[in-house]
Amino acid sequence: MATNTLTASSLKSKLNKALDESKATDKDKRVNDGGGMYLLVKPSGSAWWRFDYSIDGKRKTLSLGVYPATGLADARRKAENARVKIANSIDPSETKKQAKQSTQADTENAKRKAAGLPILNSFEHVARDWLGSIEHLTRPTTHIKKTSRLERLAFPSLGDMAIKEIKSSDVLAALKPLIDKSQLETAHRLHAEISAIFAYGIVHNFTDYDLAQPVAKQIPAQKVKHRAALIDPKQVGQLLRDISNYQGTFVVQSAFRLSPLLFQRPGEIRQMLWADVDLLAREWRPYITKTDFFHIVPLPTQAVAILEAIQPLTGGGQYVFPSSRGDGRPMSDNTIRTALNSLGYDSDIMTAHGFRTTASTLLNEQGWSPDAIERQLAHSPKDHVRAAYNRAQYLEERRRMMQSWADYLDGLKNGAQVIAFKHAG
């Protein structure tokens, strides 16, 4: 097929003739240059360069520009570029469409960035959508932590990247600083959140694969920290006597004495809220951030007595054990550890967290239900339906267990020859 059949002079004369015919017939006319390229002349007087071609058995037309803004030479250059693409099985119309969409996306994203919004289809875009989708399922404090972790540790490197273009190596690069600093718990949490974002992206057609999944094995396993704890009844009895003789402030004394009775995590004890305590029902109902559920701690008589004694002092505030600084915050997380150290129990002998190990070990030896003990330790099943079921199933047993435990500790403290027994029923 002949190409480049027009010249500058012939184009002008043929264009004028085609324009006259177009106006007379009110129909479009063509001025052919060969090889599928032509100038489409309209009755209105406008003229457009066009290129007809076939690809994958389909006839298509590509616009090459408006005449005279696009001259004959430019139109031929564009047509030749299109022929090269077609020869390589590339549809020039699709290429042009994608380029236009890309330009539009760049313009839109520039506006979004200026407005403080994430780039469309970027990792941050999908992550923000994911955070919004789980907000009603998570506690506000937990949601804030997840958002902050992503903003600080993932968005700087992954945020602006198109989620479909992210590689597993990119995910690992985001986690590498945490791994190098041995901040493994944070690394595992961040990896889980990135993986959840990819899963959300797959379901909502942002991407096809979870590129975070292969990275899991590159994060070293966390070393289990075995916190020191006393489990010999005689040593526990001496510790309880020492706690009774502790000469710290009344607030610290009260928290110190309550810790072995309730054996909850130290952070939960020091952040105990009066709003969560029901002395009439003899219950403490804290929200456990570590396992993300509401817990019920039955209060034995001895615990109720401690709380009733401190209520006139701190009951008007938010925290049962407020900071001595009077700054509206709870008692420091180092307070019980410092108190233990002052009594001669360093971290190799006994820790604030060790009260949990002490209770777990001795209660299991006494024959209490392992499920009830685990539930009382707030080791909640990941299945929240099962967790709610267990709470109802073991609550009465835990009430009996907690009172029995408090009585047992009183016996140890008083020096009685308390022998571990197998609990029946």
Phi, psi and chi 1 to 4 in degrees:
 res  aa     phi    psi   chi1   chi2   chi3   chi4
   1 MET       -  129.6 -179.0 -176.4  -65.0      -
   2 ALA   -67.6  144.2      -      -      -      -
   3 THR  -129.3  164.6   59.3      -      -      -
   4 ASN    55.2   48.9  -59.4  -18.8      -      -
   5 THR   -84.3  -13.2   59.5      -      -      -
   6 LEU   -91.1  154.7  -67.1  171.8      -      -
   7 THR  -124.2  171.1   62.4      -      -      -
   8 ALA   -60.0  -41.6      -      -      -      -
   9 SER   -74.6  -41.7   58.2      -      -      -
  10 SER   -68.1  -32.8   65.9      -      -      -
  11 LEU   -61.3  -42.8  170.1   59.7      -      -
  12 LYS   -65.6  -44.2 -168.8  170.7 -176.7  179.4
  13 SER   -70.1  -41.6   61.5      -      -      -
  14 LYS   -68.7  -32.8  -70.4 -177.5  178.1 -178.6
  15 LEU   -64.5  -45.0  173.0   59.3      -      -
  16 ASN   -62.1  -41.1  -69.5  -28.5      -      -
  17 LYS   -64.8  -43.8 -179.1  179.5  178.6 -178.1
  18 ALA   -65.1  -36.0      -      -      -      -
  19 LEU   -65.9  -42.2 -179.0   56.8      -      -
  20 ASP   -62.1  -44.9  -70.2  -19.2      -      -
  21 GLU   -66.0  -37.6  -68.1  177.2   -3.9      -
  22 SER   -64.7  -43.3  178.0      -      -      -
  23 LYS   -67.2  -37.6  -71.2  179.0  178.0  179.3
  24 ALA   -69.2  -37.7      -      -      -      -
  25 THR   -99.8   -9.0   60.2      -      -      -
  26 ASP    57.0   38.4 -162.0   29.7      -      -
  27 LYS  -133.1  154.5  -68.0 -178.6  179.7 -179.6
  28 ASP   -69.1  145.0  -64.9  -13.3      -      -
  29 LYS  -126.1  155.0  -65.0  -64.9 -179.9  180.0
  30 ARG  -115.3  143.9  -65.8 -173.8  179.8 -171.8
  31 VAL  -118.4  104.4  177.0      -      -      -
  32 ASN   -82.5  140.3  -70.4  -54.5      -      -
  33 ASP  -111.8   -1.1 -172.8   46.6      -      -
  34 GLY    89.1  161.7      -      -      -      -
  35 GLY    65.7   22.4      -      -      -      -
  36 GLY    92.6   -5.8      -      -      -      -
  37 MET   -98.2  138.8  177.1 -179.6  146.2      -
  38 TYR  -157.5  165.8   55.5   91.0      -      -
  39 LEU  -105.3  118.9 -172.0   63.8      -      -
  40 LEU   -91.0  116.1 -175.7   67.2      -      -
  41 VAL  -102.6  128.9 -177.7      -      -      -
  42 LYS  -106.5  155.8  -67.4 -175.6  170.5  -68.0
  43 PRO   -56.9  -26.9  -25.4   35.3      -      -
  44 SER   -70.2  -16.0   62.1      -      -      -
  45 GLY   105.7  -11.0      -      -      -      -
  46 SER   -78.7  154.3   60.3      -      -      -
  47 ALA  -137.8  134.5      -      -      -      -
  48 TRP  -126.9  133.4  -63.1   74.7      -      -
  49 TRP   -76.3  133.7  -69.7  108.8      -      -
  50 ARG  -131.5  155.6  -67.6  -74.1 -170.3  -93.9
  51 PHE  -138.0  115.4  174.3   65.1      -      -
  52 ASP   -92.8  138.1  -71.3  -15.0      -      -
  53 TYR  -154.0  168.3   65.2   97.8      -      -
  54 SER  -123.2  138.8  -65.1      -      -      -
  55 ILE  -149.1  132.9 -170.5  166.4      -      -
  56 ASP    53.8   36.1  -62.8  -31.7      -      -
  57 GLY    78.3    8.5      -      -      -      -
  58 LYS  -115.2  138.7  -64.6 -179.8 -179.8  179.5
  59 ARG   -85.6  133.2  -67.3  -74.9  -62.3  174.7
  60 LYS  -139.6  161.9  -69.7 -166.8  171.5 -173.5
  61 THR  -129.6  134.1  -61.6      -      -      -
  62 LEU  -114.3  130.9  177.9   68.3      -      -
  63 SER   -81.3  132.6  175.0      -      -      -
  64 LEU  -107.7   -4.4  -56.4  178.3      -      -
  65 GLY   129.3  168.8      -      -      -      -
  66 VAL   -96.8  133.1 -179.5      -      -      -
  67 TYR   -87.1  138.0  179.7   84.6      -      -
  68 PRO   -95.9    2.5   33.7  -35.2      -      -
  69 ALA   -57.3  -38.4      -      -      -      -
  70 THR  -103.8  112.7  -60.2      -      -      -
  71 GLY   -79.9  178.4      -      -      -      -
  72 LEU   -60.8  -43.2  177.3   60.8      -      -
  73 ALA   -65.5  -42.9      -      -      -      -
  74 ASP   -64.9  -40.8  -75.5  -18.9      -      -
  75 ALA   -63.3  -41.6      -      -      -      -
  76 ARG   -64.4  -38.6  -76.3  174.3  174.6  171.6
  77 ARG   -63.1  -42.8  176.7  179.2   52.4   78.1
  78 LYS   -65.9  -38.8  -68.0  178.5 -179.7  179.7
  79 ALA   -65.0  -41.3      -      -      -      -
  80 GLU   -65.5  -40.7 -174.1   57.1   32.0      -
  81 ASN   -60.1  -37.6  -71.7  -21.9      -      -
  82 ALA   -66.7  -39.7      -      -      -      -
  83 ARG   -63.6  -37.6  -67.4 -173.8 -172.7  102.4
  84 VAL   -64.1  -43.3  171.1      -      -      -
  85 LYS   -62.2  -45.2  -72.8 -176.0  173.3   66.5
  86 ILE   -60.4  -40.4  -65.3  166.2      -      -
  87 ALA   -61.9  -24.7      -      -      -      -
  88 ASN  -102.2   20.7  -72.0  -79.2      -      -
  89 SER    62.5   30.9  -59.7      -      -      -
  90 ILE  -110.4  127.1  -61.5  171.9      -      -
  91 ASP   -81.2  113.4 -172.0  -18.4      -      -
  92 PRO   -63.8  -29.1   21.1  -31.8      -      -
  93 SER   -66.6  -40.6  -68.3      -      -      -
  94 GLU   -67.4  -39.1  -74.4  -59.7  -46.5      -
  95 THR   -61.2  -43.7  -58.1      -      -      -
  96 LYS   -65.3  -41.0 -175.7  177.3 -179.6  179.5
  97 LYS   -61.8  -44.6  179.8 -179.5  176.6 -178.7
  98 GLN   -64.9  -39.7  -69.5  170.2    6.7      -
  99 ALA   -63.7  -39.8      -      -      -      -
 100 LYS   -65.4  -43.1 -177.5  177.5  179.8 -179.9
 101 GLN   -64.2  -38.3  -70.5  174.5  -18.7      -
 102 SER   -64.2  -41.6  177.8      -      -      -
 103 THR   -64.5  -42.8  -60.1      -      -      -
 104 GLN   -63.3  -40.9  -69.1  174.1  -21.2      -
 105 ALA   -64.8  -40.0      -      -      -      -
 106 ASP   -62.1  -41.4  -72.0  -16.0      -      -
 107 THR   -65.6  -44.4  -58.6      -      -      -
 108 GLU   -64.9  -41.7  176.0   63.6   21.0      -
 109 ASN   -67.7  -33.3  -75.4  -31.9      -      -
 110 ALA   -63.0  -39.5      -      -      -      -
 111 LYS   -67.0  -40.4  -66.6  178.7 -179.3  177.8
 112 ARG   -65.8  -42.1  -71.1  177.1   66.2   86.5
 113 LYS   -63.1  -40.6  -69.3  -69.1  -77.4 -174.8
 114 ALA   -64.0  -29.3      -      -      -      -
 115 ALA   -90.8    3.1      -      -      -      -
 116 GLY    79.7   19.9      -      -      -      -
 117 LEU  -103.1  153.3  -61.1  172.7      -      -
 118 PRO   -72.6  154.9   25.7  -34.4      -      -
 119 ILE   -64.0  139.6  -68.3  173.7      -      -
 120 LEU   -58.3  136.3  -68.4  171.9      -      -
 121 ASN    63.6   13.6  -59.1  -39.4      -      -
 122 SER   -83.1  169.3   65.3      -      -      -
 123 PHE   -59.1  -42.9  176.4   81.8      -      -
 124 GLU   -65.1  -37.9 -177.1  179.5   -9.0      -
 125 HIS   -58.2  -50.1  175.7 -157.5      -      -
 126 VAL   -67.7  -38.4 -178.9      -      -      -
 127 ALA   -62.8  -42.9      -      -      -      -
 128 ARG   -63.5  -40.4  -63.3  -73.2 -174.8 -172.0
 129 ASP   -62.2  -43.2  -77.0   -0.7      -      -
 130 TRP   -62.4  -45.1  171.9   72.9      -      -
 131 LEU   -58.9  -40.8  -74.2  167.6      -      -
 132 GLY   -64.9  -34.8      -      -      -      -
 133 SER   -72.8  -23.1   73.2      -      -      -
 134 ILE  -105.5   -0.8   65.4  168.1      -      -
 135 GLU   -58.6  -39.0 -173.3  169.7    7.9      -
 136 HIS   -75.6   -9.1   69.4  -70.5      -      -
 137 LEU   -99.5   -9.1  -59.8  172.8      -      -
 138 THR  -122.8  153.6   53.7      -      -      -
 139 ARG   -66.8  148.8  -68.2  -82.6  -65.1 -178.8
 140 PRO   -53.1  -42.6  -28.4   36.1      -      -
 141 THR   -65.4  -39.8   52.3      -      -      -
 142 THR   -65.5  -41.8  -57.2      -      -      -
 143 HIS   -65.2  -39.0 -164.6  -95.9      -      -
 144 ILE   -62.9  -41.4  -70.7  170.6      -      -
 145 LYS   -65.0  -43.3  -72.2  179.2 -179.8  177.9
 146 LYS   -61.9  -45.7  -71.2  178.6 -179.0  -68.4
 147 THR   -62.3  -46.0  -57.5      -      -      -
 148 SER   -62.8  -41.6  174.0      -      -      -
 149 ARG   -61.9  -43.3 -163.1  158.7   32.5 -121.7
 150 LEU   -67.3  -42.2  -71.8  166.3      -      -
 151 GLU   -65.0  -38.0  -72.0  176.2  -16.9      -
 152 ARG   -82.3  -36.9  -69.1 -178.2  -66.4  105.3
 153 LEU  -113.8  -20.2  -54.7  173.4      -      -
 154 ALA  -112.3  -44.2      -      -      -      -
 155 PHE   -62.6  -35.1  -70.3  171.7      -      -
 156 PRO   -56.1  -35.3  -29.4   38.0      -      -
 157 SER  -103.8  -34.4   59.7      -      -      -
 158 LEU  -103.0  -19.7  -59.6  176.2      -      -
 159 GLY   -51.4  -49.8      -      -      -      -
 160 ASP   -86.0   -5.7  -72.5  -13.8      -      -
 161 MET   -75.8  138.4  -64.0 -179.3   67.6      -
 162 ALA   -61.2  130.1      -      -      -      -
 163 ILE   -61.4  -29.5 -166.6  167.1      -      -
 164 LYS   -72.3  -18.5  -81.7 -167.9  172.9 -176.5
 165 GLU   -98.9   -5.4  -63.8  177.0    3.0      -
 166 ILE   -71.0  138.1  -67.8  176.4      -      -
 167 LYS  -107.9  162.7  -59.5  176.6 -178.6  178.2
 168 SER   -58.7  -34.5  -65.0      -      -      -
 169 SER   -64.9  -30.7   57.9      -      -      -
 170 ASP   -68.0  -40.2  -62.2  -39.8      -      -
 171 VAL   -64.5  -44.6  176.6      -      -      -
 172 LEU   -61.6  -39.4  179.5   59.1      -      -
 173 ALA   -62.1  -34.8      -      -      -      -
 174 ALA   -69.9  -31.4      -      -      -      -
 175 LEU   -88.4  -19.6  -62.7  169.9      -      -
 176 LYS   -57.1  -43.0 -165.8   68.2  165.5   58.1
 177 PRO   -58.8  -36.6  -25.9   35.9      -      -
 178 LEU   -68.5  -41.0  -64.0  171.4      -      -
 179 ILE   -64.9  -42.7  -63.4  171.8      -      -
 180 ASP   -63.7  -30.9  -69.2  -16.7      -      -
 181 LYS   -90.0    4.5  -65.5  176.3 -176.4  176.8
 182 SER    61.2   26.4  -64.2      -      -      -
 183 GLN   -88.7   66.3  -63.6  176.1   -6.7      -
 184 LEU   -72.4  -36.0  -59.5 -178.0      -      -
 185 GLU   -62.1  -44.1 -179.4  176.1   -3.5      -
 186 THR   -65.1  -39.1  -57.3      -      -      -
 187 ALA   -62.1  -43.4      -      -      -      -
 188 HIS   -66.6  -40.3  -78.6  -75.1      -      -
 189 ARG   -64.2  -46.2  -74.2  179.9 -176.1  -87.7
 190 LEU   -63.9  -41.3 -177.9   60.6      -      -
 191 HIS   -60.5  -42.9  172.6  -94.6      -      -
 192 ALA   -62.3  -38.5      -      -      -      -
 193 GLU   -70.6  -40.3  -73.5  154.3   -1.6      -
 194 ILE   -62.7  -42.5  -68.3  173.9      -      -
 195 SER   -62.6  -40.0 -174.4      -      -      -
 196 ALA   -64.6  -34.8      -      -      -      -
 197 ILE   -66.9  -42.1  -69.6  164.7      -      -
 198 PHE   -63.4  -40.7  -86.8  104.1      -      -
 199 ALA   -61.0  -42.2      -      -      -      -
 200 TYR   -63.0  -41.7  176.4   89.0      -      -
 201 GLY   -62.7  -36.4      -      -      -      -
 202 ILE   -65.7  -47.2  -67.8  169.7      -      -
 203 VAL   -63.0  -35.2  171.0      -      -      -
 204 HIS  -100.0   18.9  -69.2   84.6      -      -
 205 ASN    64.1   29.8 -156.6   33.7      -      -
 206 PHE   -87.0  -28.0  -74.2  104.5      -      -
 207 THR  -154.4  173.5 -171.8      -      -      -
 208 ASP  -112.2  -17.2  -61.4  -41.7      -      -
 209 TYR  -137.7  153.9  -54.2  101.1      -      -
 210 ASP   -93.0   96.9  177.3    4.1      -      -
 211 LEU   -75.7   -7.1  -83.6  -56.1      -      -
 212 ALA   -83.5  -22.4      -      -      -      -
 213 GLN   -57.6  -47.2 -172.4  174.7    8.8      -
 214 PRO   -65.8  -14.8  -17.4   31.3      -      -
 215 VAL   -79.4  -19.5 -179.4      -      -      -
 216 ALA   -53.0  -42.7      -      -      -      -
 217 LYS   -73.9   -9.5  -67.0 -176.2  178.5  179.9
 218 GLN   -87.5   -7.5  -56.9  -57.5  -46.7      -
 219 ILE   -96.3  117.7  -51.7  173.1      -      -
 220 PRO   -57.4  146.9  -22.4   33.4      -      -
 221 ALA   -67.2  146.4      -      -      -      -
 222 GLN   -72.6  136.4  -65.8  173.7 -103.9      -
 223 LYS   -77.7  127.7  -66.7 -178.2 -179.9  179.3
 224 VAL   -69.4  126.4  178.5      -      -      -
 225 LYS   -91.4  113.6  -63.8  179.8  179.8  178.4
 226 HIS   -89.2  102.9  -62.8  -75.7      -      -
 227 ARG   -77.0  136.6  -61.2  177.9  176.0   90.8
 228 ALA   -62.0  140.5      -      -      -      -
 229 ALA  -154.5  147.7      -      -      -      -
 230 LEU   -88.2  131.5  -61.4  177.4      -      -
 231 ILE  -127.5   -3.4   56.9  174.6      -      -
 232 ASP   -82.3  123.8  179.1   85.6      -      -
 233 PRO   -53.3  -38.8  -28.4   37.0      -      -
 234 LYS   -64.7  -42.7  -69.0 -177.3  179.5  179.5
 235 GLN   -67.6  -35.9  -66.6  178.4  -31.4      -
 236 VAL   -64.8  -41.5  173.1      -      -      -
 237 GLY   -59.7  -42.3      -      -      -      -
 238 GLN   -65.6  -39.5 -177.4   59.2   55.0      -
 239 LEU   -60.4  -43.5  171.0   62.0      -      -
 240 LEU   -63.9  -37.0  -65.2  170.2      -      -
 241 ARG   -66.9  -39.5  -71.8 -170.7  -70.2  -84.8
 242 ASP   -64.6  -39.6  -68.7  -23.9      -      -
 243 ILE   -63.2  -39.1  -69.5  174.8      -      -
 244 SER   -63.3  -29.2  -66.6      -      -      -
 245 ASN   -94.2    3.9  -65.3  -36.3      -      -
 246 TYR   -63.4  135.7  174.8   69.7      -      -
 247 GLN  -105.3   23.2  -62.7  -59.4  -51.4      -
 248 GLY   -75.0 -172.2      -      -      -      -
 249 THR   -64.6  159.8   66.0      -      -      -
 250 PHE   -61.4  -36.5 -174.1   62.0      -      -
 251 VAL   -62.7  -46.9  169.5      -      -      -
 252 VAL   -68.3  -40.3  178.1      -      -      -
 253 GLN   -55.2  -45.4  -74.0  179.8   26.1      -
 254 SER   -65.2  -44.9  -59.3      -      -      -
 255 ALA   -64.6  -38.0      -      -      -      -
 256 PHE   -63.8  -44.8 -152.8    0.0      -      -
 257 ARG   -71.5  -29.8  -69.9  166.3   55.7 -156.4
 258 LEU   -76.4  -28.1 -163.1   65.8      -      -
 259 SER   -56.6  -50.1  -64.9      -      -      -
 260 PRO   -69.9  -27.2   22.4  -32.4      -      -
 261 LEU   -68.5  -41.5  -72.7  172.1      -      -
 262 LEU  -101.4  -19.7  -57.0 -173.4      -      -
 263 PHE    40.3   44.2   53.8   86.9      -      -
 264 GLN   -91.3  172.4  -62.2  -54.3  -63.5      -
 265 ARG   -62.0  143.5  -65.5  178.5 -178.8   87.9
 266 PRO   -54.1  -39.3  -26.0   34.4      -      -
 267 GLY   -64.2  -32.9      -      -      -      -
 268 GLU   -73.8  -36.0  -69.5  147.8   14.7      -
 269 ILE   -64.8  -50.6  -66.0  -75.1      -      -
 270 ARG   -69.6  -24.0   72.7 -178.5 -174.9   84.1
 271 GLN  -100.3   18.1  -63.7 -178.7   86.6      -
 272 MET   -57.4  130.8 -179.6 -175.7  -72.8      -
 273 LEU  -103.2  138.5  -58.6  173.1      -      -
 274 TRP   -60.9  -31.0  -81.4  116.2      -      -
 275 ALA   -64.0  -22.4      -      -      -      -
 276 ASP   -93.9   -4.2  -65.0  -23.3      -      -
 277 VAL  -101.4  128.1  175.7      -      -      -
 278 ASP  -121.7   97.0 -172.0  -22.1      -      -
 279 LEU   -69.1  -30.1  -67.3  176.1      -      -
 280 LEU   -68.9  -42.6  -69.6  177.2      -      -
 281 ALA   -80.9   -9.0      -      -      -      -
 282 ARG    57.9   50.7  -61.2  164.3   64.2   95.4
 283 GLU  -140.4  148.2  -71.4 -179.3   -8.4      -
 284 TRP  -121.7  125.1  169.8   33.6      -      -
 285 ARG  -120.0   76.9  -67.3  178.6  172.7 -117.6
 286 PRO   -82.6  157.1   32.4  -35.6      -      -
 287 TYR   -91.2  125.2  170.0   71.6      -      -
 288 ILE   -95.7  105.5  -49.5  -60.0      -      -
 289 THR   -66.7  -33.3   56.1      -      -      -
 290 LYS   -63.0  -38.4 -173.9  175.1 -178.7   65.9
 291 THR  -112.6    2.6   45.2      -      -      -
 292 ASP    58.2   55.3 -166.1   20.5      -      -
 293 PHE  -159.4  164.0   78.4  106.7      -      -
 294 PHE   -87.3  131.8  -74.8   95.2      -      -
 295 HIS  -108.1  154.1 -171.5   30.6      -      -
 296 ILE  -120.0  121.6  -61.8  177.5      -      -
 297 VAL  -113.1  104.3 -178.9      -      -      -
 298 PRO   -62.8  136.3  -22.0   34.7      -      -
 299 LEU  -100.5  116.6  -61.0  174.0      -      -
 300 PRO   -68.7  167.4   25.5  -33.2      -      -
 301 THR   -55.1  -40.7  -59.1      -      -      -
 302 GLN   -64.0  -38.0  -65.9   87.6  -28.7      -
 303 ALA   -69.7  -40.3      -      -      -      -
 304 VAL   -59.9  -41.2  170.9      -      -      -
 305 ALA   -62.1  -40.8      -      -      -      -
 306 ILE   -64.2  -43.9  -67.1  171.2      -      -
 307 LEU   -69.9  -37.5  -67.1  170.7      -      -
 308 GLU   -65.8  -32.7  -74.4  178.6  -21.3      -
 309 ALA   -71.6  -34.8      -      -      -      -
 310 ILE   -90.5  -15.0 -163.2  174.1      -      -
 311 GLN   -57.3  -42.5 -170.0  174.0   34.4      -
 312 PRO   -60.8  -25.2  -24.3   35.7      -      -
 313 LEU   -85.3  -43.1  179.0   63.2      -      -
 314 THR  -120.0   -2.6   68.0      -      -      -
 315 GLY   -62.4  -19.0      -      -      -      -
 316 GLY   -82.0   -6.2      -      -      -      -
 317 GLY  -107.3 -169.8      -      -      -      -
 318 GLN   -82.3  -44.0  179.1 -178.5   12.9      -
 319 TYR   -99.0  142.9  -65.6  104.2      -      -
 320 VAL   -67.5  -38.0  176.9      -      -      -
 321 PHE  -122.1   78.2  -53.1  114.0      -      -
 322 PRO   -74.7  162.2   28.6  -34.9      -      -
 323 SER   -65.1  145.9  167.8      -      -      -
 324 SER   -71.2  -12.3   59.5      -      -      -
 325 ARG   -77.2  -13.1  -61.7  175.3 -178.4  175.3
 326 GLY    67.1   31.5      -      -      -      -
 327 ASP  -101.1   15.2   54.1    6.3      -      -
 328 GLY    78.7    8.2      -      -      -      -
 329 ARG  -106.1  164.6  -66.6 -171.9  -64.7  179.0
 330 PRO   -77.0  172.4   29.6  -36.6      -      -
 331 MET   -54.2  145.9 -173.8  174.5   66.4      -
 332 SER   -61.9  148.6  166.5      -      -      -
 333 ASP   -71.9   -9.6   57.3   -3.1      -      -
 334 ASN   -95.5   -2.8  -67.9  -37.9      -      -
 335 THR   -62.5  -51.4  -57.3      -      -      -
 336 ILE   -67.3  -38.0  -60.4  -59.8      -      -
 337 ARG   -61.9  -43.0 -178.9  178.2   64.1 -174.6
 338 THR   -63.6  -39.7  -58.8      -      -      -
 339 ALA   -63.5  -43.1      -      -      -      -
 340 LEU   -61.0  -44.3  -78.5  166.9      -      -
 341 ASN   -61.7  -37.4  -71.3  -19.6      -      -
 342 SER   -66.7  -22.2   72.1      -      -      -
 343 LEU   -92.8    1.7  -64.3  176.1      -      -
 344 GLY    95.1   10.2      -      -      -      -
 345 TYR  -104.2   94.4  -62.9   90.6      -      -
 346 ASP   -80.6  178.4   62.3   29.8      -      -
 347 SER   -67.9  -11.2   57.6      -      -      -
 348 ASP   -86.0  -10.2  -66.6  -30.1      -      -
 349 ILE  -109.2  -50.5  -60.3  173.4      -      -
 350 MET  -152.1  139.7 -175.4   64.8 -175.1      -
 351 THR  -125.0  165.0   61.9      -      -      -
 352 ALA   -61.3  -36.3      -      -      -      -
 353 HIS   -72.3  -19.7 -160.0  -80.9      -      -
 354 GLY   -65.0  -21.3      -      -      -      -
 355 PHE   -59.6  -29.0  -69.9  118.0      -      -
 356 ARG   -70.3  -42.5  -67.3  166.9   61.2   76.3
 357 THR   -65.9  -41.9  -58.3      -      -      -
 358 THR   -57.0  -51.1  -60.7      -      -      -
 359 ALA   -63.6  -46.0      -      -      -      -
 360 SER   -59.7  -45.7  177.4      -      -      -
 361 THR   -63.9  -50.9  -58.3      -      -      -
 362 LEU   -72.6  -36.0  -63.8 -179.0      -      -
 363 LEU   -67.1  -37.7  -75.0  170.5      -      -
 364 ASN   -64.9  -39.6  -87.4  -69.6      -      -
 365 GLU   -63.8  -30.8  -72.4 -178.9   -2.1      -
 366 GLN   -80.2   -5.2  -67.9  170.1   13.9      -
 367 GLY    91.5   12.6      -      -      -      -
 368 TRP   -70.6  154.6  -69.3   94.2      -      -
 369 SER   -57.9  124.3  162.7      -      -      -
 370 PRO   -56.3  -34.9  -26.3   36.3      -      -
 371 ASP   -65.9  -40.7  -74.3  -29.6      -      -
 372 ALA   -66.3  -39.6      -      -      -      -
 373 ILE   -64.5  -47.6  -64.1  169.1      -      -
 374 GLU   -60.7  -40.5  -73.3  -63.4  -65.2      -
 375 ARG   -65.1  -38.8 -173.6   69.4  174.9  115.4
 376 GLN   -70.0  -27.1 -163.9   53.5   51.1      -
 377 LEU   -77.7   -2.6  -72.2  164.2      -      -
 378 ALA    66.3   32.5      -      -      -      -
 379 HIS   -88.9   80.6  -69.7  163.8      -      -
 380 SER   -77.3  141.3  173.1      -      -      -
 381 PRO   -59.8  147.2  -20.0   31.1      -      -
 382 LYS   -65.4  -26.3  -67.9 -176.1  177.9  179.7
 383 ASP   -77.5  109.1 -176.4  -22.3      -      -
 384 HIS   -67.3  -27.3  -76.5 -147.9      -      -
 385 VAL   -65.8  -45.3  174.7      -      -      -
 386 ARG   -64.3  -36.9 -178.9 -175.9  170.1 -155.9
 387 ALA   -61.7  -43.8      -      -      -      -
 388 ALA   -65.3  -37.6      -      -      -      -
 389 TYR   -64.9  -44.9  172.4   73.4      -      -
 390 ASN   -63.2  -36.5  -76.1   -3.0      -      -
 391 ARG   -59.0  -44.7  174.4  169.3   60.5 -176.5
 392 ALA   -71.5  -36.5      -      -      -      -
 393 GLN   -68.6  -38.8 -177.7 -178.9   20.4      -
 394 TYR  -103.6   -1.4  -60.7  121.9      -      -
 395 LEU   -60.8  -47.1 -176.5   55.6      -      -
 396 GLU   -65.4  -38.0  -70.2  -52.1  -46.5      -
 397 GLU   -65.4  -38.2 -179.7  179.9   -0.6      -
 398 ARG   -68.9  -32.4  -71.8 -169.9  -74.6  124.7
 399 ARG   -59.9  -47.8  -68.3 -171.0 -162.6  -79.7
 400 ARG   -63.4  -41.4  -63.5 -168.4  -58.2  -87.6
 401 MET   -64.2  -43.6 -179.2  179.9   72.7      -
 402 MET   -66.4  -37.3  -66.7  -62.0  -75.7      -
 403 GLN   -70.7  -39.8 -173.5   58.3   59.0      -
 404 SER   -63.0  -39.2  174.9      -      -      -
 405 TRP   -64.7  -44.0  173.2 -112.4      -      -
 406 ALA   -62.6  -41.6      -      -      -      -
 407 ASP   -65.2  -39.1  -65.6  -19.9      -      -
 408 TYR   -62.7  -43.5  173.2   74.9      -      -
 409 LEU   -64.0  -37.9  -68.1 -177.0      -      -
 410 ASP   -59.9  -40.8  -83.7   -9.3      -      -
 411 GLY   -63.8  -42.5      -      -      -      -
 412 LEU   -64.5  -43.1  -67.9 -177.6      -      -
 413 LYS   -63.9  -35.9 -177.7  175.2   66.5  174.8
 414 ASN   -82.2   -0.2  -65.6  -28.8      -      -
 415 GLY    83.5   14.0      -      -      -      -
 416 ALA   -71.8  154.5      -      -      -      -
 417 GLN   -82.4   75.3  -66.0  -65.0  -43.3      -
 418 VAL   -85.3  120.3 -179.7      -      -      -
 419 ILE  -106.4  135.4  -58.3  173.9      -      -
 420 ALA   -58.6  135.4      -      -      -      -
 421 PHE  -127.9  159.6   60.9   92.3      -      -
 422 LYS   -87.9  117.0  -70.2  -64.3 -179.6 -177.7
 423 HIS   -69.9  133.9  168.7   70.1      -      -
 424 ALA  -107.5  118.0      -      -      -      -
 425 GLY    74.1      -      -      -      -      -
